[in-house]
Amino acid sequence: MSEAPRSRRQTRAAILGRLLASDGLFRPRLAAECRLTEASISRILAELRQDNLVEEVRRPAPYPGGPSAMVTLRKDQRVAGLEFANDRLGVGLATLGGEVDGSARLALPAGSAPEAVEAAIAEAIEELRGWCARAGAPPRQIAVSIPGHGASPNPILPVDPARLEAALGAAFPGVPVAIANSVAALAAVHLHGRGAAPVEDRHLFVYLGHGVGGAWVDAVTAPDPIQPIEIGHVVLDPAGDPCRCGHRGCLEASASTVTLALLCGVEEAALVTAGAEWPALVRMTPRREAAIRLALFRTGLVIGNALNLMPAARVVLCGWPAALPEAMRAAVTEGMDRSLFGGARQPIRFIAPAHGREPAAALAYAVHALVRQGGLAPQDDTPPAKLAG
């Protein structure tokens, strides 16, 4: 069966996504990977050059008589991001090439009143305005990463998305704003970010950190490539430990770094700062190992049930389990095997989290939002380009 025709947005997104993943491709290979005819790739690249999104630079030909013009993303176009984290608000401006023009982290302690949150947002916007003034141009896209976004009211952070979007719109007229749940931004970093292999089939992304979340991740040409799910608030035991969402017995109450730190007898900040070396901080007694295995097993149970509802080709688990030996991580697969219809078949890819890099995730989501729209305004779409084959 031939591939379904793609719209103009999807075609442009496919090209931009491949360039983001590869940091540049020669035109024949780009056309082949996007399954476009020479006429279509030439026409779309001309559009993208006119929109200041791509450029062609001379490189040594990959073989005698081969092409010498490599297509890359324009490095002088910028995106902006605001990222709410555990106790701070990160803000930054960066180029599509990854060069940071400015970044700052503003204190925002847990439990801050709405007035304090709004004051931090106003300060972040002023910082961003200053960097844009020095750069000489506004960003092409702004993204905001908010934990708990999607629930109304937000049970984790008192942020009014409409007021935030209005404030950004007043400061940067005409610049599109994408507001996302934190886990969507994290998924953008790891699965749709610079240098990441293009996602072809659906993935389930699960994040275990201060919070626990998940997202279905599809190809960048999909209508909604990253769909957050509140996997961390699946209730395993209604009489279990309290969760910050207000319920009891959620997966987050068993598998967050907050709980892990309590189990291990270390401060959460120290555990997070240690990154992949966190097990070296812990005296691993049989009781602690059993408790960690139980947390991993419960994580697997929830993942298996999620896959019962929506199959995925691969599971990506990002967070503290990546630092554990394979024998301990196997508890995740054991949990999946106990809940997934037909048993655990999906491979699990464990990846370490990028802690303390705010607003890296929001900036990655801004690039993702620009790419998935093909650099077009949301309503600007036309009939599909002609596919090769």
C-alpha positions as CSV (number, residue, x, y, z in Angstrom):
1,M,0.0,0.0,0.0
2,S,1.4,3.4,-0.9
3,E,2.0,6.1,1.7
4,A,-1.0,8.5,2.3
5,P,-0.5,11.9,0.7
6,R,0.9,14.5,3.0
7,S,-0.2,18.1,3.4
8,R,2.1,21.0,2.9
9,R,2.6,21.3,6.6
10,Q,3.5,17.6,6.9
11,T,5.9,17.8,4.0
12,R,7.7,20.8,5.5
13,A,7.7,19.2,8.9
14,A,9.2,16.0,7.5
15,I,12.1,18.0,5.9
16,L,12.7,20.1,9.0
17,G,12.5,17.1,11.3
18,R,15.2,15.2,9.2
19,L,17.4,18.3,9.3
20,L,17.0,18.6,13.0
21,A,17.9,15.0,13.6
22,S,20.9,15.0,11.3
23,D,22.3,18.5,11.5
24,G,22.3,18.6,7.7
25,L,21.7,16.3,4.7
26,F,22.7,16.4,1.0
27,R,19.6,17.1,-1.1
28,P,19.3,13.6,-2.8
29,R,19.4,11.8,0.6
30,L,17.0,14.3,2.1
31,A,14.5,13.7,-0.8
32,A,14.9,9.9,-0.4
33,E,14.3,10.0,3.4
34,C,11.3,12.2,3.0
35,R,10.0,10.2,-0.1
36,L,9.7,13.3,-2.2
37,T,10.4,13.8,-5.9
38,E,13.2,16.1,-7.1
39,A,10.6,18.6,-8.2
40,S,8.8,18.6,-4.8
41,I,12.0,18.8,-2.7
42,S,13.2,21.7,-4.9
43,R,9.9,23.6,-4.5
44,I,9.6,23.1,-0.7
45,L,13.3,23.9,-0.1
46,A,12.8,27.2,-2.0
47,E,9.9,28.0,0.3
48,L,11.9,27.1,3.4
49,R,14.8,29.3,2.2
50,Q,12.5,32.2,1.6
51,D,11.1,31.7,5.1
52,N,14.6,31.8,6.5
53,L,14.3,28.3,8.0
54,V,17.0,26.5,5.9
55,E,20.1,27.2,4.0
56,E,22.4,25.3,1.7
57,V,26.1,25.3,2.5
58,R,29.0,23.8,0.5
59,R,30.5,20.6,1.8
60,P,33.0,18.1,0.2
61,A,31.0,15.7,-2.1
62,P,30.4,12.4,-0.4
63,Y,31.6,10.6,-3.6
64,P,33.1,11.6,-6.9
65,G,30.6,13.6,-8.9
66,G,28.2,13.7,-5.9
67,P,26.3,16.7,-4.5
68,S,28.2,19.4,-2.7
69,A,25.3,21.5,-1.4
70,M,24.2,20.3,2.1
71,V,20.8,21.5,3.4
72,T,20.8,22.6,7.1
73,L,18.6,24.5,9.4
74,R,19.4,28.2,9.6
75,K,21.5,28.8,12.7
76,D,20.5,32.5,13.1
77,Q,16.8,31.8,13.8
78,R,15.8,31.8,17.4
79,V,13.3,30.2,19.8
80,A,12.4,31.0,23.4
81,G,11.4,28.9,26.3
82,L,10.0,29.2,29.8
83,E,10.3,26.1,32.0
84,F,8.8,25.7,35.5
85,A,10.8,23.2,37.5
86,N,10.8,22.0,41.1
87,D,11.6,25.4,42.8
88,R,12.5,27.7,39.9
89,L,11.5,29.2,36.6
90,G,14.0,28.8,33.8
91,V,13.9,31.2,30.8
92,G,16.1,31.2,27.7
93,L,16.6,32.3,24.1
94,A,18.6,30.1,21.7
95,T,19.2,29.6,18.0
96,L,18.0,26.6,16.0
97,G,21.6,25.5,16.0
98,G,21.6,25.2,19.8
99,E,23.6,28.3,20.6
100,V,22.2,30.0,23.8
101,D,21.9,33.8,23.6
102,G,20.7,34.1,27.2
103,S,19.3,32.0,30.0
104,A,18.4,32.6,33.7
105,R,16.8,30.7,36.5
106,L,14.5,32.6,38.8
107,A,13.6,31.3,42.3
108,L,10.1,30.0,42.7
109,P,9.8,27.9,45.8
110,A,7.3,25.1,46.0
111,G,4.0,26.3,47.2
112,S,4.4,29.8,45.9
113,A,1.2,31.9,45.8
114,P,-0.3,32.8,42.4
115,E,1.0,36.4,42.9
116,A,4.6,35.2,43.3
117,V,4.2,33.0,40.2
118,E,2.9,36.0,38.1
119,A,5.8,38.1,39.4
120,A,8.3,35.5,38.3
121,I,6.7,35.3,34.9
122,A,6.9,39.0,34.5
123,E,10.6,39.0,35.4
124,A,11.2,36.2,32.9
125,I,9.5,38.0,30.1
126,E,11.6,41.1,30.8
127,E,14.7,39.0,30.6
128,L,13.6,37.6,27.3
129,R,12.8,41.0,25.9
130,G,16.3,42.2,26.7
131,W,18.0,39.2,25.0
132,C,15.7,39.6,21.9
133,A,16.6,43.3,21.7
134,R,20.3,42.5,21.7
135,A,19.8,39.7,19.1
136,G,17.9,42.2,16.9
137,A,14.8,40.0,16.3
138,P,12.0,38.3,18.2
139,P,11.9,34.5,18.4
140,R,10.2,32.4,15.8
141,Q,8.5,30.3,18.4
142,I,7.9,30.5,22.2
143,A,7.2,27.4,24.3
144,V,6.3,27.1,28.0
145,S,6.7,23.9,30.0
146,I,4.4,23.6,33.1
147,P,4.1,20.5,35.4
148,G,0.5,19.5,35.7
149,H,-0.6,21.5,32.6
150,G,-3.8,20.2,31.2
151,A,-5.7,19.9,34.5
152,S,-8.0,22.8,35.5
153,P,-7.2,24.0,38.0
154,N,-3.6,22.8,38.0
155,P,-3.1,20.8,41.2
156,I,0.7,21.2,41.1
157,L,1.4,24.9,40.2
158,P,-1.0,27.9,40.3
159,V,-0.4,29.0,36.7
160,D,-3.2,30.5,34.5
161,P,-2.2,29.4,31.0
162,A,-4.6,32.0,29.3
163,R,-3.0,34.9,31.3
164,L,0.5,33.6,30.6
165,E,-0.2,33.3,26.9
166,A,-1.7,36.8,26.9
167,A,1.3,38.3,28.6
168,L,3.7,36.6,26.1
169,G,1.5,37.8,23.2
170,A,1.6,41.4,24.5
171,A,5.4,41.3,24.8
172,F,6.0,39.4,21.5
173,P,3.1,40.2,19.1
174,G,2.6,37.7,16.3
175,V,4.9,35.1,17.8
176,P,3.2,31.7,18.2
177,V,3.2,30.3,21.8
178,A,3.0,26.6,22.6
179,I,2.2,25.6,26.2
180,A,2.9,22.0,27.2
181,N,2.9,19.7,30.1
182,S,6.5,19.2,31.4
183,V,6.6,15.6,30.3
184,A,5.9,16.7,26.7
185,A,8.8,19.0,26.8
186,L,11.1,16.2,28.2
187,A,9.9,13.9,25.4
188,A,10.7,16.6,22.9
189,V,14.3,16.7,24.2
190,H,14.9,13.0,24.0
191,L,12.8,11.8,21.1
192,H,12.3,14.8,18.8
193,G,15.3,16.8,19.8
194,R,18.5,17.8,18.0
195,G,20.4,14.7,16.9
196,A,17.7,12.2,18.0
197,A,16.8,9.5,15.4
198,P,13.4,10.3,13.8
199,V,10.5,8.6,15.4
200,E,8.7,6.4,12.8
201,D,6.4,4.3,15.0
202,R,4.6,5.2,18.2
203,H,6.7,5.2,21.4
204,L,5.6,5.4,25.0
205,F,7.8,7.8,26.9
206,V,7.8,7.5,30.7
207,Y,9.6,9.9,33.0
208,L,10.6,9.2,36.6
209,G,11.8,12.3,38.4
210,H,10.5,14.7,41.0
211,G,7.2,14.0,39.2
212,V,6.2,11.0,37.1
213,G,4.6,11.4,33.7
214,G,4.3,9.9,30.3
215,A,3.5,10.7,26.7
216,W,2.6,8.9,23.5
217,V,5.2,10.0,20.9
218,D,4.6,9.7,17.2
219,A,6.3,10.9,14.0
220,V,6.7,14.7,13.8
221,T,4.3,14.7,10.8
222,A,1.5,13.3,12.9
223,P,-1.4,15.8,13.8
224,D,-0.3,15.7,17.5
225,P,3.2,14.1,17.7
226,I,3.5,14.3,21.5
227,Q,0.4,13.5,23.6
228,P,1.0,13.7,27.4
229,I,-0.7,11.2,29.7
230,E,-1.0,11.3,33.5
231,I,0.6,7.9,33.9
232,G,2.2,9.0,37.2
233,H,-1.3,9.5,38.7
234,V,-2.6,6.0,37.9
235,V,-3.8,4.8,41.3
236,L,-2.3,1.5,42.4
237,D,-3.7,1.5,46.0
238,P,-6.5,3.9,47.0
239,A,-5.3,3.5,50.6
240,G,-1.6,4.0,49.8
241,D,0.7,6.9,50.4
242,P,-0.5,10.4,49.7
243,C,0.4,12.0,46.4
244,R,0.8,15.7,45.7
245,C,-2.1,15.6,43.3
246,G,-4.4,15.0,46.3
247,H,-5.1,11.3,45.8
248,R,-3.5,8.3,47.5
249,G,-1.5,5.4,46.1
250,C,-0.5,7.0,42.8
251,L,2.5,5.6,40.9
252,E,4.2,8.9,41.6
253,A,4.0,8.3,45.3
254,S,6.0,5.1,44.7
255,A,8.4,5.9,42.0
256,S,9.4,9.6,42.1
257,T,12.8,10.9,43.2
258,V,11.1,12.2,46.3
259,T,10.2,8.7,47.4
260,L,13.5,7.3,46.2
261,A,15.4,9.8,48.4
262,L,13.3,8.8,51.4
263,L,13.9,5.1,50.8
264,C,17.6,5.6,50.4
265,G,18.1,8.0,53.3
266,V,19.6,10.9,51.2
267,E,18.4,14.4,50.3
268,E,16.5,14.5,47.0
269,A,18.6,17.4,45.8
270,A,21.8,15.4,46.4
271,L,20.4,12.4,44.6
272,V,19.3,14.5,41.6
273,T,22.6,16.4,41.4
274,A,24.5,13.1,41.4
275,G,22.8,12.1,38.2
276,A,24.0,8.7,36.9
277,E,26.2,8.3,40.0
278,W,23.3,8.4,42.5
279,P,23.6,4.7,43.5
280,A,27.1,5.6,44.9
281,L,25.4,7.7,47.6
282,V,23.3,4.8,48.9
283,R,24.2,2.0,51.2
284,M,22.1,-0.7,49.4
285,T,20.7,-2.9,52.1
286,P,18.4,-5.8,51.2
287,R,15.4,-3.8,52.5
288,R,16.3,-0.9,50.3
289,E,16.9,-3.0,47.2
290,A,13.5,-4.8,47.7
291,A,11.8,-1.4,48.0
292,I,13.4,-0.1,44.8
293,R,12.5,-3.3,43.0
294,L,8.9,-2.9,44.1
295,A,8.8,0.6,42.8
296,L,10.2,-0.6,39.5
297,F,7.7,-3.5,39.4
298,R,4.8,-1.1,40.0
299,T,6.1,1.1,37.2
300,G,6.1,-1.9,34.9
301,L,2.5,-2.8,36.0
302,V,1.3,0.7,35.0
303,I,3.3,0.7,31.7
304,G,1.8,-2.7,30.8
305,N,-1.7,-1.5,31.4
306,A,-1.0,1.7,29.4
307,L,0.0,-0.5,26.5
308,N,-3.2,-2.5,26.9
309,L,-5.0,0.7,26.1
310,M,-2.7,2.0,23.4
311,P,0.0,-0.3,21.8
312,A,3.4,1.2,21.1
313,A,6.4,-0.1,19.2
314,R,8.9,0.9,21.9
315,V,9.0,2.0,25.6
316,V,11.4,4.7,26.6
317,L,12.0,5.0,30.4
318,C,13.8,8.2,31.3
319,G,14.9,8.9,34.9
320,W,16.7,7.4,37.9
321,P,16.3,3.7,36.9
322,A,18.9,4.2,34.1
323,A,21.7,4.3,36.7
324,L,20.8,0.9,38.1
325,P,22.3,-2.5,37.0
326,E,20.3,-4.4,34.4
327,A,19.4,-7.1,36.9
328,M,17.5,-4.6,39.0
329,R,15.9,-2.8,36.0
330,A,14.5,-6.2,35.0
331,A,11.8,-5.6,37.6
332,V,10.1,-3.2,35.2
333,T,9.8,-5.9,32.6
334,E,8.5,-8.3,35.2
335,G,5.8,-5.8,36.1
336,M,4.9,-5.3,32.4
337,D,4.7,-9.1,32.0
338,R,2.2,-9.3,34.8
339,S,-0.2,-6.7,33.3
340,L,0.3,-6.6,29.6
341,F,-2.1,-8.8,27.5
342,G,0.1,-11.4,25.9
343,G,3.1,-10.6,28.1
344,A,5.9,-8.1,27.8
345,R,7.2,-7.9,24.2
346,Q,8.2,-4.3,23.8
347,P,11.9,-3.5,24.3
348,I,12.6,-0.9,27.0
349,R,15.2,1.8,26.3
350,F,16.5,3.3,29.6
351,I,17.9,6.8,29.3
352,A,19.4,9.2,31.9
353,P,17.5,12.4,32.5
354,A,18.9,15.9,31.8
355,H,18.6,17.4,35.3
356,G,19.5,21.0,36.1
357,R,19.4,22.2,32.5
358,E,16.3,24.4,32.6
359,P,15.1,25.8,30.2
360,A,16.6,23.2,27.9
361,A,13.3,21.1,27.7
362,A,11.2,24.2,26.9
363,L,13.6,25.3,24.2
364,A,13.5,21.8,22.7
365,Y,9.7,21.9,22.7
366,A,9.8,25.4,21.0
367,V,11.9,23.9,18.2
368,H,9.6,20.9,18.1
369,A,6.5,23.2,17.8
370,L,8.2,25.1,15.0
371,V,9.2,21.9,13.2
372,R,5.8,20.1,13.6
373,Q,4.0,23.1,12.0
374,G,6.6,23.1,9.2
375,G,7.3,26.7,10.1
376,L,3.8,27.7,9.1
377,A,1.1,29.5,11.0
378,P,-1.3,26.9,12.5
379,Q,-4.1,27.6,9.9
380,D,-1.7,27.9,6.9
381,D,-1.9,24.5,5.1
382,T,-2.4,23.5,1.5
383,P,-2.8,20.2,-0.5
384,P,0.0,17.6,-0.4
385,A,3.3,17.5,-2.2
386,K,3.9,14.6,-4.6
387,L,5.6,11.6,-3.1
388,A,8.3,9.6,-4.8
389,G,7.5,5.9,-5.7
